[in-house]
């Protein structure tokens, strides 16, 4: 472990007194953020495809003493420290050794208006929605409240290493305006859309088929493709939309084919039964969405646990993307996702937190619970495949792997720095780790926001204090 950075380098936050206890994570104000023309030094890990195992070295790049040159929000060069430094000898350096540097995490399904109600006790899906979710979402008709929650939401994402997410807003357009306004202030690549709901929801959370269309279309015009924003057309789920509203959502999808569609599918047996009762002529749950033009290659289907054989055939044929939400599925007792079965059919799922039914903003915790769910299925999740999943894999699901999710030159400089020894139990485990895979698995099972030493968005550092470097200075 290096004790002193070499000439020309500066240890992150080296002015902090050695041995001091770092305060709670601060998110830097925009004018405090570091310049983007710099070299980040550390152990680099990036994926080219999903690894089959530790011997599948062609699937990933791991550099023990690596460096990234980032400038103007993008990765200019990646290589060994000697190579990158020789090509840019005058560029300032931030030395993150011995930490791991990876692409920023990508969360493919999260509910922005539910951040106040995470960890709300008891009940399965439909009762939980009525008891906790809908009353909380009613508050987002207030633009000031929505703006305050947007600030808290992005602080929480960044503190856990997540740099891109696909979010549901509330039914109120101002919730999405607040979301994208805050994302733009931070220059984060984000996708979101207002939920469309015109039945089976309280007064104040229902729009109409026409208003849902009009408001969504206006939001697309205002935000989609502006900076790093992307709009996701978001009928909440078939249970809360009439056929007329699903038809309106399908019309939006046809008008804006580059806007992803996000919704929910087959999460809970009671939900499935209630939905089928509303659409008795549909062949199955997925068939409801298919008949309205909502199932295609950029459709994101949260949960997709209890699928019929015909639905799996249709997902494979259309290239739609199921999204595994392990902490949510366990919390609500919804069921066990069949990752291996879907992949065997050529279907590539995403993985996500699904806050607020999901119980953590951490993609590391999400991987930990995902591992356990798949164990119950008799399936394996190797740590290399796991970290590919929350970086390049999720970016591929979103059609954004050419922009985010890797450390490839030319991509956007969204980066997370992980400290594998951030806590005493992690440090003890790492003292016996003998491979990169063991280190990654310890991060996956034991890691949380304390393991996130620093986060860069478009090349700019986001965290006010690098607690990992303080800890190592004291060691």
C-alpha positions in Angstrom: 0.0 0.0 0.0 1.5 3.3 -1.0 2.1 5.7 1.9 3.0 8.8 -0.2 2.0 9.9 -3.7 4.8 10.2 -6.2 5.9 13.6 -7.4 3.2 15.4 -9.4 0.4 13.6 -7.7 -1.9 14.8 -4.9 -3.7 12.4 -2.5 -7.4 13.2 -2.5 -8.1 15.5 0.5 -4.6 15.2 1.8 -5.1 18.4 3.9 -7.4 16.5 6.3 -5.7 15.8 9.6 -4.5 12.2 9.7 -6.6 10.2 12.1 -9.5 12.6 12.0 -13.0 11.2 11.9 -14.5 12.1 8.6 -17.9 13.8 8.8 -21.0 12.5 7.1 -20.8 12.5 3.3 -20.9 16.0 1.8 -22.0 16.6 -1.8 -20.0 19.4 -3.3 -21.7 22.5 -4.7 -21.3 22.9 -8.4 -18.8 25.7 -8.1 -16.7 23.7 -5.6 -16.3 20.7 -7.9 -12.9 19.8 -9.3 -11.8 20.6 -12.8 -12.4 17.9 -15.4 -8.9 17.9 -16.9 -7.1 15.6 -14.6 -5.6 12.1 -14.3 -7.2 9.6 -11.9 -4.7 7.0 -10.7 -5.7 3.7 -9.1 -6.6 0.1 -9.9 -8.8 0.2 -13.0 -11.6 -2.3 -13.8 -13.9 -2.1 -16.8 -15.8 -4.7 -18.8 -16.2 -5.4 -22.5 -18.9 -8.1 -22.1 -20.3 -10.3 -19.4 -17.5 -12.5 -18.0 -18.1 -16.2 -17.9 -15.8 -16.5 -14.9 -12.4 -15.3 -13.6 -10.5 -17.0 -16.4 -12.5 -15.1 -19.1 -9.9 -12.3 -19.2 -11.0 -11.1 -22.6 -14.2 -9.9 -21.1 -12.6 -7.3 -18.8 -9.6 -5.0 -18.3 -7.9 -4.9 -14.9 -4.9 -2.7 -14.4 -3.1 -2.9 -11.1 -1.5 0.5 -11.5 -3.8 2.2 -14.0 -4.8 5.7 -14.9 -7.6 7.6 -16.6 -7.1 11.0 -18.3 -10.4 12.8 -18.1 -11.1 16.2 -19.8 -14.3 18.1 -20.8 -16.5 15.5 -19.2 -15.1 12.5 -21.1 -12.4 9.9 -20.8 -9.5 10.9 -23.0 -7.2 8.0 -22.4 -7.0 4.8 -20.3 -3.9 2.7 -19.7 -1.1 2.0 -17.3 0.0 4.8 -15.1 3.3 5.1 -17.0 1.5 5.2 -20.4 -1.1 7.8 -19.4 1.3 10.0 -17.5 3.9 10.0 -20.3 1.2 11.2 -22.7 0.0 14.0 -20.4 2.9 15.0 -18.1 1.5 18.4 -17.1 -2.0 17.3 -16.2 -2.9 17.3 -12.5 -3.2 13.9 -10.9 -5.5 12.6 -8.1 -4.0 9.4 -6.7 -6.7 7.0 -5.5 -4.4 4.1 -4.8 -5.0 1.4 -3.5 -8.7 1.9 -4.4 -10.6 0.4 -7.3 -11.8 2.7 -10.1 -14.8 1.5 -12.0 -17.5 3.0 -14.2 -20.3 4.7 -12.2 -23.1 2.4 -11.2 -26.3 2.4 -13.3 -29.8 1.8 -11.6 -32.4 0.8 -14.2 -35.6 1.1 -12.0 -36.2 3.5 -9.1 -39.1 5.6 -7.9 -38.1 9.2 -7.2 -41.3 10.1 -5.2 -40.8 7.2 -2.8 -37.6 8.3 -1.1 -39.5 9.4 2.0 -41.2 6.1 2.5 -38.4 3.6 2.1 -38.5 1.0 4.9 -42.3 1.3 5.5 -43.4 -1.8 7.3 -45.5 -4.7 6.2 -48.0 -5.8 3.5 -47.6 -7.1 0.0 -47.6 -5.0 -3.2 -51.2 -3.7 -3.5 -51.8 -3.0 0.2 -48.3 -1.3 0.3 -49.1 1.0 -2.6 -52.4 2.1 -1.0 -51.0 2.5 2.5 -47.7 4.2 1.9 -46.9 4.9 -1.8 -49.9 6.9 -3.0 -50.2 9.2 0.1 -46.5 10.0 -0.2 -46.7 10.7 -4.0 -49.6 13.1 -3.4 -47.1 15.6 -1.9 -45.3 15.9 -5.2 -47.9 18.3 -6.6 -46.0 21.0 -4.6 -43.1 22.1 -6.8 -41.1 23.2 -3.7 -41.4 19.8 -2.1 -40.5 18.1 -5.4 -37.4 20.3 -5.7 -36.3 19.6 -2.1 -36.8 15.8 -2.7 -34.8 16.0 -5.9 -31.8 17.4 -4.1 -32.0 14.7 -1.5 -32.5 12.0 -4.1 -29.4 12.9 -6.1 -27.3 13.3 -2.9 -28.3 9.7 -1.9 -27.6 8.3 -5.4 -24.2 9.9 -5.5 -23.2 8.9 -2.0 -23.8 5.2 -3.0 -21.9 5.5 -6.3 -24.8 5.6 -8.7 -24.3 8.1 -11.6 -27.2 7.1 -13.9 -30.7 6.0 -13.0 -34.1 5.4 -14.7 -36.7 6.9 -12.5 -40.5 7.1 -12.2 -41.8 10.5 -11.3 -45.3 11.0 -9.7 -48.3 11.8 -11.9 -47.5 15.5 -11.5 -45.4 17.0 -14.3 -43.7 19.3 -11.8 -42.1 16.2 -10.2 -40.3 15.4 -13.4 -39.4 19.1 -14.0 -37.8 19.1 -10.5 -36.0 15.8 -11.2 -34.5 16.9 -14.5 -33.7 20.4 -13.3 -31.6 19.0 -10.4 -30.0 16.4 -12.7 -29.0 19.1 -15.1 -27.5 21.2 -12.3 -25.3 18.3 -11.5 -24.7 17.3 -15.2 -25.9 13.7 -14.6 -27.1 11.4 -17.2 -30.6 10.5 -16.1 -33.8 9.1 -17.5 -37.3 9.7 -16.0 -40.9 10.1 -16.8 -44.2 11.1 -15.1 -46.3 8.1 -14.3 -49.6 7.9 -16.3 -52.5 6.7 -14.1 -56.2 7.3 -14.7 -57.8 4.7 -12.5 -57.3 2.7 -9.3 -55.5 5.5 -7.6 -56.6 8.3 -5.2 -58.0 11.7 -6.3 -54.9 13.9 -6.9 -52.9 11.0 -8.4 -55.1 10.4 -11.4 -54.7 12.1 -14.8 -56.8 11.2 -17.8 -55.8 9.5 -21.0 -55.6 12.8 -22.8 -53.9 14.7 -20.0 -51.4 11.9 -19.5 -50.6 12.1 -23.2 -50.4 15.9 -23.3 -48.3 16.3 -20.2 -45.9 13.5 -21.2 -45.5 15.0 -24.6 -44.8 18.4 -23.2 -42.2 16.9 -20.9 -40.6 15.1 -23.8 -40.3 18.3 -25.7 -38.9 20.1 -22.7 -36.3 17.6 -21.5 -35.6 14.6 -23.9 -32.2 15.0 -25.4 -31.5 18.2 -23.5 -28.0 17.9 -22.1 -27.7 14.4 -20.5 -31.5 13.9 -20.0 -33.6 11.2 -21.5 -37.4 10.8 -21.2 -39.0 7.5 -20.3 -42.6 7.0 -21.2 -44.1 5.6 -18.0 -47.6 4.1 -17.8 -47.2 2.9 -14.1 -48.7 -0.5 -14.7 -51.8 -1.9 -16.5 -53.7 -1.9 -13.2 -53.7 1.9 -13.0 -54.3 2.7 -16.7 -57.5 2.3 -18.8 -57.2 0.9 -22.3 -57.6 4.5 -23.5 -54.5 5.6 -21.5 -52.4 2.6 -22.6 -53.4 3.5 -26.2 -52.2 7.1 -25.5 -48.9 5.8 -24.1 -48.5 3.6 -27.2 -49.1 6.7 -29.4 -46.3 8.5 -27.5 -44.1 5.4 -28.0 -44.7 5.5 -31.7 -44.1 9.2 -32.0 -40.9 9.0 -30.0 -39.2 5.7 -30.7 -36.0 6.7 -29.0 -37.8 7.3 -25.7 -37.7 4.1 -23.6 -40.9 2.8 -22.2 -40.9 1.8 -18.5 -43.6 0.0 -16.6 -44.1 -3.0 -14.3 -44.9 -6.6 -15.2 -45.9 -9.7 -13.2 -44.6 -8.7 -9.9 -47.1 -10.3 -7.6 -49.8 -13.0 -8.0 -52.6 -10.8 -6.6 -51.5 -8.0 -9.0 -51.5 -10.3 -11.9 -55.0 -11.6 -11.1 -56.4 -8.1 -10.7 -54.8 -7.0 -13.9 -56.1 -10.0 -15.9 -59.6 -9.3 -14.6 -59.5 -5.8 -16.0 -58.2 -7.1 -19.4 -60.0 -10.4 -19.9 -59.4 -10.5 -23.6 -55.6 -10.3 -23.3 -53.7 -13.5 -23.7 -51.6 -12.7 -20.6 -50.2 -9.7 -18.7 -47.5 -8.9 -21.3 -50.1 -9.1 -24.0 -51.9 -6.1 -22.6 -48.8 -4.0 -23.3 -48.1 -5.7 -26.6 -51.6 -4.8 -27.9 -50.9 -1.1 -27.2 -47.5 -1.0 -28.9 -45.5 -0.8 -25.7 -43.2 -3.8 -26.0 -40.0 -3.3 -28.0 -36.3 -3.3 -27.6 -36.2 -0.3 -25.3 -39.0 -1.4 -23.0 -38.0 -1.8 -19.4 -40.3 -4.2 -17.4 -39.8 -4.0 -13.7 -39.9 -7.4 -11.9 -41.1 -9.8 -14.5 -41.1 -12.7 -12.0 -44.2 -14.8 -12.7 -44.0 -15.1 -16.5 -46.0 -17.4 -18.8 -44.2 -19.4 -21.5 -45.8 -17.2 -24.2 -44.6 -14.1 -22.4 -41.0 -15.3 -22.4 -41.3 -16.1 -26.1 -42.5 -12.6 -26.8 -39.8 -11.0 -24.7 -37.2 -12.9 -26.6 -38.7 -12.0 -29.9 -39.1 -8.3 -29.2 -35.9 -7.8 -27.2 -37.7 -6.1 -24.3 -35.8 -5.9 -21.0 -37.0 -7.4 -17.7 -35.5 -5.7 -14.7 -34.6 -7.7 -11.6 -35.3 -5.8 -8.3 -34.1 -8.2 -5.6 -34.4 -6.2 -2.4 -37.9 -5.1 -3.4 -38.9 -8.6 -4.3 -37.7 -10.0 -1.0 -39.2 -7.1 1.0 -42.7 -7.5 -0.5 -42.5 -11.3 -0.7 -43.1 -11.1 -4.5 -41.1 -14.1 -5.7 -37.7 -15.2 -7.2 -36.4 -13.8 -10.5 -35.3 -16.4 -13.0 -32.1 -14.8 -14.4 -30.5 -17.9 -15.9 -33.8 -19.0 -17.5 -34.3 -15.7 -19.2 -30.6 -15.4 -20.3 -30.9 -18.9 -21.8 -33.5 -17.5 -24.1 -31.3 -14.6 -25.2 -33.1 -12.1 -22.9 -30.8 -9.6 -21.2 -32.2 -8.3 -17.9 -31.3 -5.2 -16.0 -30.9 -5.1 -12.2 -32.1 -2.3 -10.0 -32.8 -1.0 -6.5 -36.6 -0.2 -6.9 -36.5 2.2 -4.0 -38.9 2.6 -2.1 -40.0 -1.0 -2.0 -36.4 -1.7 -2.5 -34.5 -1.3 0.8 -31.3 0.3 -0.3 -30.0 2.9 -2.7 -26.8 0.8 -3.0 -26.2 -1.2 -6.1 -23.7 -3.2 -4.0 -26.5 -4.2 -1.6 -28.7 -4.9 -4.6 -26.0 -7.3 -5.9 -25.8 -8.9 -2.5 -29.5 -9.7 -2.3 -29.5 -10.6 -5.9 -26.9 -13.3 -5.2 -29.1 -14.7 -2.5 -32.2 -14.7 -4.6 -30.4 -16.6 -7.4 -29.0 -19.0 -4.8 -32.6 -19.9 -3.9 -33.1 -20.5 -7.6 -30.1 -22.8 -7.8 -28.3 -20.2 -10.0 -24.9 -18.5 -9.6 -23.9 -14.9 -9.8 -20.1 -14.6 -10.1 -18.7 -11.3 -8.7 -17.1 -10.4 -12.0 -20.5 -10.8 -13.8 -22.2 -8.9 -10.9 -20.0 -5.8 -11.3 -20.4 -6.0 -15.1 -24.1 -6.0 -14.5 -24.3 -2.8 -12.5 -22.0 -1.0 -15.0 -21.7 -2.0 -18.6 -24.5 -4.5 -18.4 -27.2 -2.0 -17.2 -25.8 0.5 -19.7 -26.4 -2.0 -22.5 -29.9 -2.6 -21.3 -30.5 1.2 -21.7 -28.8 1.3 -25.1 -26.2 3.6 -23.6 -23.1 1.4 -23.5 -21.4 3.6 -26.1 -21.7 6.5 -23.6 -21.6 5.2 -20.0 -20.9 2.0 -18.2 -17.2 1.4 -19.2 -13.9 3.2 -18.8 -13.4 3.3 -22.6 -11.8 6.4 -24.1 -14.4 8.6 -25.6 -17.1 7.7 -23.1 -18.5 10.0 -20.5 -16.4 10.3 -17.4 -18.8 8.9 -14.8 -16.6 7.0 -12.4 -16.8 5.5 -8.9 -13.9 4.9 -6.6 -14.3 2.0 -4.2 -12.4 1.3 -1.0 -12.5 -2.5 -0.3 -11.2 -1.9 3.2 -13.7 0.8 4.2 -14.9 -0.9 7.4 -13.3 -3.2 9.9 -15.1 -6.3 8.7 -14.2 -5.5 5.1 -10.5 -4.9 6.0 -10.4 -8.2 7.9 -11.9 -10.1 5.0 -9.5 -8.5 2.5 -6.5 -9.5 4.6 -7.2 -13.0 3.5 -8.4 -12.3 -0.1 -6.2 -13.8 -2.8 -7.8 -12.6 -6.0 -9.7 -9.8 -7.6 -12.9 -12.0 -7.6 -12.7 -12.4 -3.8 -12.2 -8.7 -3.3 -15.2 -7.9 -5.5 -17.4 -10.5 -3.7 -16.5 -8.9 -0.4 -17.5 -5.5 -1.8 -20.7 -7.0 -3.1 -21.7 -8.6 0.2 -20.2 -6.3 2.8 -20.1 -2.9 0.9 -22.4 0.0 1.2 -22.0 3.8 0.9 -19.0 3.7 3.2 -17.1 1.8 0.5 -17.6 4.7 -2.0 -14.5 6.8 -1.6 -15.3 9.2 -4.4 -17.6 9.6 -7.4 -17.0 11.6 -10.6 -19.8 12.9 -12.8 -18.6 14.1 -16.2 -15.1 14.1 -14.7 -16.0 16.2 -11.7 -15.6 14.9 -8.1 -18.9 14.9 -6.2 -18.1 14.0 -2.7 -16.9 16.6 -0.3 -14.7 14.3 1.7 -12.8 11.2 0.6 -13.2 9.2 3.7 -11.2 6.3 2.4 -8.1 8.4 1.9 -8.5 9.8 5.4 -8.6 6.2 6.8 -5.6 5.2 4.8 -3.6 8.2 5.9 -4.3 7.2 9.5 -3.2 3.6 8.9 
